[in-house]
Amino acid sequence: DSGNLHGCPVAFLMGLDSHSYPPELQWVPKVLSSKKIAYIGLRDVDEGEKKILKDNGITAFSMYHIDRYGINQVVEMALKAIDP
């Protein structure tokens, strides 16, 4: 609902909201697990986006995390989350 398109390809590959796909795309399978994705450097995440991240168990690090821990540490944490 945010109007941002950057998350749409990922949501499509994860099969989120697949019941609303147009008929010509109903054949596309879910090919990406939410456990194998991590967002790094998020800013201005709206409440709807936060809910999607939480409900689907998607790892996410905001700019706060980068400022606090540094990019190297955040990348390490992200990699641990998606490949423990």
KEKOLNU-7549 format. One record per atom (N, C-alpha, C): x, y, z; residue in one letter; atom name. Coordinates in steps of 0.02 Angstrom, whole numbers. Layout:
# residues N
r xx = X&yy = Y&zz = Z&type = A&atom = CA
...
# end
This chain:
# residues 84
r xx = 40&yy = -61&zz = 0&type = D&atom = N
r xx = 0&yy = 0&zz = 0&type = D&atom = CA
r xx = 42&yy = 64&zz = 0&type = D&atom = C
r xx = 108&yy = 56&zz = 7&type = S&atom = N
r xx = 151&yy = 115&zz = 11&type = S&atom = CA
r xx = 158&yy = 150&zz = -56&type = S&atom = C
r xx = 147&yy = 114&zz = -110&type = G&atom = N
r xx = 157&yy = 142&zz = -176&type = G&atom = CA
r xx = 228&yy = 134&zz = -201&type = G&atom = C
r xx = 272&yy = 108&zz = -158&type = N&atom = N
r xx = 341&yy = 96&zz = -179&type = N&atom = CA
r xx = 345&yy = 30&zz = -217&type = N&atom = C
r xx = 380&yy = 31&zz = -272&type = L&atom = N
r xx = 385&yy = -29&zz = -314&type = L&atom = CA
r xx = 445&yy = -73&zz = -297&type = L&atom = C
r xx = 492&yy = -48&zz = -256&type = H&atom = N
r xx = 553&yy = -87&zz = -245&type = H&atom = CA
r xx = 541&yy = -154&zz = -211&type = H&atom = C
r xx = 487&yy = -161&zz = -172&type = G&atom = N
r xx = 473&yy = -225&zz = -140&type = G&atom = CA
r xx = 431&yy = -271&zz = -181&type = G&atom = C
r xx = 400&yy = -247&zz = -233&type = C&atom = N
r xx = 354&yy = -288&zz = -273&type = C&atom = CA
r xx = 387&yy = -348&zz = -305&type = C&atom = C
r xx = 445&yy = -342&zz = -336&type = P&atom = N
r xx = 475&yy = -402&zz = -366&type = P&atom = CA
r xx = 490&yy = -456&zz = -314&type = P&atom = C
r xx = 513&yy = -436&zz = -255&type = V&atom = N
r xx = 528&yy = -485&zz = -202&type = V&atom = CA
r xx = 464&yy = -518&zz = -178&type = V&atom = C
r xx = 412&yy = -478&zz = -167&type = A&atom = N
r xx = 348&yy = -506&zz = -145&type = A&atom = CA
r xx = 322&yy = -555&zz = -197&type = A&atom = C
r xx = 330&yy = -539&zz = -260&type = F&atom = N
r xx = 308&yy = -583&zz = -315&type = F&atom = CA
r xx = 346&yy = -649&zz = -312&type = F&atom = C
r xx = 412&yy = -646&zz = -305&type = L&atom = N
r xx = 453&yy = -707&zz = -303&type = L&atom = CA
r xx = 440&yy = -749&zz = -241&type = L&atom = C
r xx = 416&yy = -716&zz = -187&type = M&atom = N
r xx = 399&yy = -752&zz = -126&type = M&atom = CA
r xx = 328&yy = -780&zz = -127&type = M&atom = C
r xx = 290&yy = -762&zz = -178&type = G&atom = N
r xx = 221&yy = -786&zz = -183&type = G&atom = CA
r xx = 173&yy = -751&zz = -136&type = G&atom = C
r xx = 193&yy = -693&zz = -111&type = L&atom = N
r xx = 148&yy = -656&zz = -67&type = L&atom = CA
r xx = 89&yy = -629&zz = -107&type = L&atom = C
r xx = 30&yy = -636&zz = -81&type = D&atom = N
r xx = -30&yy = -610&zz = -114&type = D&atom = CA
r xx = -41&yy = -642&zz = -183&type = D&atom = C
r xx = -20&yy = -705&zz = -190&type = S&atom = N
r xx = -24&yy = -738&zz = -256&type = S&atom = CA
r xx = -95&yy = -745&zz = -282&type = S&atom = C
r xx = -144&yy = -744&zz = -237&type = H&atom = N
r xx = -214&yy = -749&zz = -260&type = H&atom = CA
r xx = -236&yy = -689&zz = -301&type = H&atom = C
r xx = -198&yy = -634&zz = -295&type = S&atom = N
r xx = -217&yy = -574&zz = -333&type = S&atom = CA
r xx = -178&yy = -566&zz = -398&type = S&atom = C
r xx = -136&yy = -615&zz = -415&type = Y&atom = N
r xx = -99&yy = -612&zz = -478&type = Y&atom = CA
r xx = -149&yy = -615&zz = -536&type = Y&atom = C
r xx = -134&yy = -580&zz = -591&type = P&atom = N
r xx = -176&yy = -587&zz = -650&type = P&atom = CA
r xx = -172&yy = -658&zz = -676&type = P&atom = C
r xx = -224&yy = -681&zz = -711&type = P&atom = N
r xx = -226&yy = -750&zz = -734&type = P&atom = CA
r xx = -164&yy = -773&zz = -773&type = P&atom = C
r xx = -135&yy = -728&zz = -812&type = E&atom = N
r xx = -77&yy = -748&zz = -852&type = E&atom = CA
r xx = -14&yy = -759&zz = -810&type = E&atom = C
r xx = -16&yy = -741&zz = -745&type = L&atom = N
r xx = 41&yy = -751&zz = -701&type = L&atom = CA
r xx = 28&yy = -803&zz = -647&type = L&atom = C
r xx = -29&yy = -835&zz = -648&type = Q&atom = N
r xx = -46&yy = -884&zz = -597&type = Q&atom = CA
r xx = 2&yy = -944&zz = -596&type = Q&atom = C
r xx = 34&yy = -958&zz = -651&type = W&atom = N
r xx = 79&yy = -1015&zz = -656&type = W&atom = CA
r xx = 146&yy = -1005&zz = -620&type = W&atom = C
r xx = 163&yy = -942&zz = -605&type = V&atom = N
r xx = 229&yy = -927&zz = -576&type = V&atom = CA
r xx = 234&yy = -956&zz = -505&type = V&atom = C
r xx = 283&yy = -1000&zz = -493&type = P&atom = N
r xx = 290&yy = -1031&zz = -427&type = P&atom = CA
r xx = 326&yy = -985&zz = -378&type = P&atom = C
r xx = 317&yy = -999&zz = -315&type = K&atom = N
r xx = 355&yy = -965&zz = -262&type = K&atom = CA
r xx = 426&yy = -991&zz = -267&type = K&atom = C
r xx = 474&yy = -946&zz = -277&type = V&atom = N
r xx = 543&yy = -968&zz = -286&type = V&atom = CA
r xx = 592&yy = -939&zz = -234&type = V&atom = C
r xx = 567&yy = -897&zz = -189&type = L&atom = N
r xx = 610&yy = -865&zz = -140&type = L&atom = CA
r xx = 580&yy = -873&zz = -71&type = L&atom = C
r xx = 618&yy = -900&zz = -25&type = S&atom = N
r xx = 596&yy = -907&zz = 44&type = S&atom = CA
r xx = 612&yy = -844&zz = 84&type = S&atom = C
r xx = 566&yy = -825&zz = 128&type = S&atom = N
r xx = 577&yy = -766&zz = 170&type = S&atom = CA
r xx = 636&yy = -776&zz = 217&type = S&atom = C
r xx = 656&yy = -838&zz = 227&type = K&atom = N
r xx = 713&yy = -852&zz = 271&type = K&atom = CA
r xx = 780&yy = -842&zz = 235&type = K&atom = C
r xx = 777&yy = -830&zz = 170&type = K&atom = N
r xx = 838&yy = -822&zz = 131&type = K&atom = CA
r xx = 846&yy = -752&zz = 103&type = K&atom = C
r xx = 815&yy = -704&zz = 137&type = I&atom = N
r xx = 821&yy = -634&zz = 115&type = I&atom = CA
r xx = 833&yy = -590&zz = 176&type = I&atom = C
r xx = 874&yy = -539&zz = 167&type = A&atom = N
r xx = 886&yy = -490&zz = 219&type = A&atom = CA
r xx = 892&yy = -421&zz = 186&type = A&atom = C
r xx = 856&yy = -374&zz = 214&type = Y&atom = N
r xx = 861&yy = -306&zz = 190&type = Y&atom = CA
r xx = 911&yy = -269&zz = 234&type = Y&atom = C
r xx = 953&yy = -229&zz = 203&type = I&atom = N
r xx = 1003&yy = -190&zz = 238&type = I&atom = CA
r xx = 996&yy = -117&zz = 217&type = I&atom = C
r xx = 994&yy = -72&zz = 268&type = G&atom = N
r xx = 993&yy = 0&zz = 255&type = G&atom = CA
r xx = 924&yy = 29&zz = 244&type = G&atom = C
r xx = 874&yy = -3&zz = 273&type = L&atom = N
r xx = 805&yy = 22&zz = 264&type = L&atom = CA
r xx = 796&yy = 90&zz = 296&type = L&atom = C
r xx = 756&yy = 131&zz = 263&type = R&atom = N
r xx = 736&yy = 197&zz = 288&type = R&atom = CA
r xx = 662&yy = 206&zz = 275&type = R&atom = C
r xx = 630&yy = 243&zz = 317&type = D&atom = N
r xx = 560&yy = 262&zz = 306&type = D&atom = CA
r xx = 515&yy = 202&zz = 290&type = D&atom = C
r xx = 519&yy = 152&zz = 331&type = V&atom = N
r xx = 477&yy = 93&zz = 322&type = V&atom = CA
r xx = 409&yy = 108&zz = 353&type = V&atom = C
r xx = 356&yy = 104&zz = 312&type = D&atom = N
r xx = 289&yy = 119&zz = 339&type = D&atom = CA
r xx = 262&yy = 60&zz = 378&type = D&atom = C
r xx = 208&yy = 71&zz = 413&type = E&atom = N
r xx = 180&yy = 20&zz = 457&type = E&atom = CA
r xx = 160&yy = -43&zz = 419&type = E&atom = C
r xx = 132&yy = -35&zz = 360&type = G&atom = N
r xx = 113&yy = -92&zz = 320&type = G&atom = CA
r xx = 174&yy = -134&zz = 300&type = G&atom = C
r xx = 228&yy = -101&zz = 282&type = E&atom = N
r xx = 289&yy = -136&zz = 264&type = E&atom = CA
r xx = 319&yy = -172&zz = 325&type = E&atom = C
r xx = 318&yy = -138&zz = 383&type = K&atom = N
r xx = 342&yy = -169&zz = 445&type = K&atom = CA
r xx = 303&yy = -233&zz = 460&type = K&atom = C
r xx = 238&yy = -230&zz = 449&type = K&atom = N
r xx = 196&yy = -289&zz = 463&type = K&atom = CA
r xx = 214&yy = -346&zz = 416&type = K&atom = C
r xx = 225&yy = -331&zz = 353&type = I&atom = N
r xx = 245&yy = -382&zz = 304&type = I&atom = CA
r xx = 311&yy = -414&zz = 325&type = I&atom = C
r xx = 359&yy = -373&zz = 344&type = L&atom = N
r xx = 424&yy = -400&zz = 366&type = L&atom = CA
r xx = 416&yy = -446&zz = 427&type = L&atom = C
r xx = 378&yy = -422&zz = 476&type = K&atom = N
r xx = 368&yy = -461&zz = 537&type = K&atom = CA
r xx = 329&yy = -525&zz = 524&type = K&atom = C
r xx = 273&yy = -519&zz = 489&type = D&atom = N
r xx = 229&yy = -577&zz = 476&type = D&atom = CA
r xx = 264&yy = -631&zz = 436&type = D&atom = C
r xx = 312&yy = -612&zz = 395&type = N&atom = N
r xx = 347&yy = -660&zz = 352&type = N&atom = CA
r xx = 416&yy = -679&zz = 378&type = N&atom = C
r xx = 435&yy = -653&zz = 436&type = G&atom = N
r xx = 500&yy = -670&zz = 465&type = G&atom = CA
r xx = 559&yy = -648&zz = 423&type = G&atom = C
r xx = 552&yy = -591&zz = 390&type = I&atom = N
r xx = 605&yy = -565&zz = 348&type = I&atom = CA
r xx = 654&yy = -525&zz = 390&type = I&atom = C
r xx = 717&yy = -541&zz = 385&type = T&atom = N
r xx = 769&yy = -505&zz = 422&type = T&atom = CA
r xx = 778&yy = -437&zz = 390&type = T&atom = C
r xx = 781&yy = -385&zz = 433&type = A&atom = N
r xx = 788&yy = -318&zz = 407&type = A&atom = CA
r xx = 831&yy = -276&zz = 455&type = A&atom = C
r xx = 876&yy = -237&zz = 425&type = F&atom = N
r xx = 919&yy = -192&zz = 463&type = F&atom = CA
r xx = 910&yy = -122&zz = 434&type = F&atom = C
r xx = 897&yy = -76&zz = 478&type = S&atom = N
r xx = 887&yy = -6&zz = 457&type = S&atom = CA
r xx = 953&yy = 31&zz = 459&type = S&atom = C
r xx = 951&yy = 94&zz = 440&type = M&atom = N
r xx = 1010&yy = 136&zz = 444&type = M&atom = CA
r xx = 1032&yy = 144&zz = 517&type = M&atom = C
r xx = 985&yy = 140&zz = 563&type = Y&atom = N
r xx = 1002&yy = 142&zz = 634&type = Y&atom = CA
r xx = 1053&yy = 87&zz = 650&type = Y&atom = C
r xx = 1040&yy = 26&zz = 626&type = H&atom = N
r xx = 1085&yy = -30&zz = 639&type = H&atom = CA
r xx = 1154&yy = -18&zz = 608&type = H&atom = C
r xx = 1155&yy = 9&zz = 548&type = I&atom = N
r xx = 1219&yy = 23&zz = 516&type = I&atom = CA
r xx = 1258&yy = 76&zz = 554&type = I&atom = C
r xx = 1223&yy = 129&zz = 576&type = D&atom = N
r xx = 1256&yy = 182&zz = 614&type = D&atom = CA
r xx = 1281&yy = 155&zz = 681&type = D&atom = C
r xx = 1244&yy = 110&zz = 711&type = R&atom = N
r xx = 1262&yy = 84&zz = 777&type = R&atom = CA
r xx = 1317&yy = 31&zz = 774&type = R&atom = C
r xx = 1311&yy = -16&zz = 727&type = Y&atom = N
r xx = 1357&yy = -73&zz = 725&type = Y&atom = CA
r xx = 1409&yy = -70&zz = 669&type = Y&atom = C
r xx = 1397&yy = -28&zz = 620&type = G&atom = N
r xx = 1442&yy = -25&zz = 562&type = G&atom = CA
r xx = 1418&yy = -74&zz = 508&type = G&atom = C
r xx = 1433&yy = -57&zz = 446&type = I&atom = N
r xx = 1409&yy = -98&zz = 391&type = I&atom = CA
r xx = 1437&yy = -169&zz = 392&type = I&atom = C
r xx = 1500&yy = -176&zz = 412&type = N&atom = N
r xx = 1530&yy = -243&zz = 413&type = N&atom = CA
r xx = 1493&yy = -289&zz = 461&type = N&atom = C
r xx = 1479&yy = -265&zz = 521&type = Q&atom = N
r xx = 1444&yy = -305&zz = 570&type = Q&atom = CA
r xx = 1372&yy = -321&zz = 547&type = Q&atom = C
r xx = 1339&yy = -272&zz = 517&type = V&atom = N
r xx = 1271&yy = -283&zz = 493&type = V&atom = CA
r xx = 1270&yy = -336&zz = 437&type = V&atom = C
r xx = 1317&yy = -332&zz = 392&type = V&atom = N
r xx = 1320&yy = -383&zz = 339&type = V&atom = CA
r xx = 1332&yy = -452&zz = 369&type = V&atom = C
r xx = 1377&yy = -456&zz = 418&type = E&atom = N
r xx = 1388&yy = -521&zz = 452&type = E&atom = CA
r xx = 1324&yy = -546&zz = 485&type = E&atom = C
r xx = 1287&yy = -502&zz = 519&type = M&atom = N
r xx = 1224&yy = -522&zz = 551&type = M&atom = CA
r xx = 1174&yy = -545&zz = 499&type = M&atom = C
r xx = 1170&yy = -510&zz = 443&type = A&atom = N
r xx = 1123&yy = -528&zz = 390&type = A&atom = CA
r xx = 1141&yy = -596&zz = 361&type = A&atom = C
r xx = 1204&yy = -608&zz = 349&type = L&atom = N
r xx = 1225&yy = -672&zz = 321&type = L&atom = CA
r xx = 1212&yy = -729&zz = 370&type = L&atom = C
r xx = 1222&yy = -717&zz = 434&type = K&atom = N
r xx = 1207&yy = -768&zz = 485&type = K&atom = CA
r xx = 1132&yy = -784&zz = 486&type = K&atom = C
r xx = 1092&yy = -733&zz = 476&type = A&atom = N
r xx = 1019&yy = -742&zz = 478&type = A&atom = CA
r xx = 995&yy = -784&zz = 419&type = A&atom = C
r xx = 1024&yy = -773&zz = 360&type = I&atom = N
r xx = 1000&yy = -809&zz = 301&type = I&atom = CA
r xx = 1037&yy = -875&zz = 289&type = I&atom = C
r xx = 1094&yy = -884&zz = 321&type = D&atom = N
r xx = 1132&yy = -946&zz = 313&type = D&atom = CA
r xx = 1165&yy = -964&zz = 380&type = D&atom = C
r xx = 1124&yy = -986&zz = 427&type = P&atom = N
r xx = 1152&yy = -1001&zz = 494&type = P&atom = CA
r xx = 1195&yy = -1061&zz = 490&type = P&atom = C
# end
